[in-house]
Amino acid sequence: MNFIRPDISARAAAAPRSGIGEIVTYARGRDNLLPLWIGEGDLPTPDFITKTAADALVAGETFYTWTQGIPELRQAIVRYYQRHYATDLSVDNIYVTGSGMQSIVLAIQATVSAGDEIIYFSPSWPNAMHAALVAEVKPKAVALDFVDGQWKIDIDRFAAAITPKTKALFINSPSNPTGWTATKEDLAAVLDLARKHGLWIIADEIYGLYYFDGARAPSFMDVMDKDDRIIFAQSFSKNWCMTGWRVGWMVAPAEIGQTLTNLIQYSTSGVAQFMQKGAIAALDQGDDFVRTNIERARTSRDILCDALVATNRVETRRPPGALYAFLKIDGVTDARAEAFKIVDATGVGLAPGTAFGVGGETFMRACYLRDPKQIEDAAERLSGYIRAL
């Protein structure tokens, strides 16, 4: 039987295939595979979180619930910001979502209209700007500078990209995939631009606690006023090993709260209540677990970066934040093609820099949030491959 594809919308047809998903699909499930290609660790969700959620599930907390999140979870998020950011929010600033990804999608929907522009630093996690494309928004990339193995911004070039069609600035810091982490001065400069031009900022600070030069990364929370137009996207995935749960949140001005609640209503209608109970346990009981995870990441980062730099064929220095080494390997000119060669030759799965847009074409991304022994193994395999190039 011949299958005839029905007509679909132009915006759906234009949604690009994930360059990360392509290599994952190619090699997933192979024996002796070390999968460093996606942004998650190798630990399951801790028992104190899963037990709380399971107890709520067994107790029958399976009905429709608060669209914007149950009050207890929103209050737990307020406490999280008090502890880690020394800032006092209201529950009216908090909106629970079905993942950090959904937080970004809804923030774009709330701030940018079809035909308008959103400006971002690149290389960048592709899903965010691909979501903008699906919304018929025009993403404009401003390339980060790669200097002496580290990434920097050019704020003047960023400012020059702003046009009358620009409605929002998307800032991911610490950055996936580069590990670039904005200084307070960087954030203040971006905020000044947003104020000057009347723009929204969408702040993806999901990796804010994965910062290796202090207790946490600099945040827009450190430089903003209460009336600034900033929406923060956050997730439970990375801090508490909850990638498969698909739970996140937004912090936003209370004045747009009903709009955000409406957008949640007409997409997922909210997050299952028993999962939200698990999320409360993550926030209120999980600080020690997060600290352990961060130190695990630091150890594995150092093992991977030091071993690969020692080949004298890799430029990348230890990144200051996030979970990724974005590797510039001497001799690699087509990262997509190289990703297939590397996984075939070494069994190490890396994400090709081509998936991350402008500036990433010759880089490879490795997620190092894994058992340090696995990272030692991956570093040994990759080092041998790189030396042979």
Secondary structure, DSSP 4 states (H G I P E B T S, - for coil): -PPPPPP--HHHHTPPPPHHHHHHHHHTT-TT-EE-SSS--SPPPPHHHHHHHHHHHHTT--S---TT--HHHHHHHHHHHHHHH-----GGGEEEES-HHHHHHHHHHHH--TT-EEEEEES--HHHHHHHHHTT-EEEEEEPEEETTEEE--HHHHHHT--TTEEEEEEESS-TTT-----HHHHHHHHHHHHHHT-EEEEE-TTTT-BTTSSS---GGGT--TTS-EEEEEESTTTTT-TTT--EEEE--GGGHHHHHHHHHTTT----HHHHHHHHHHHHH-HHHHHHHHHHHHHHHHHHHHHHHTTTSB-PPPPSBSSEEEEEBTT-S-HHHHHHHHHHHHSEE-EEGGGG-TT-TTEEEEE--S-HHHHHHHHHHHHHHHHT-
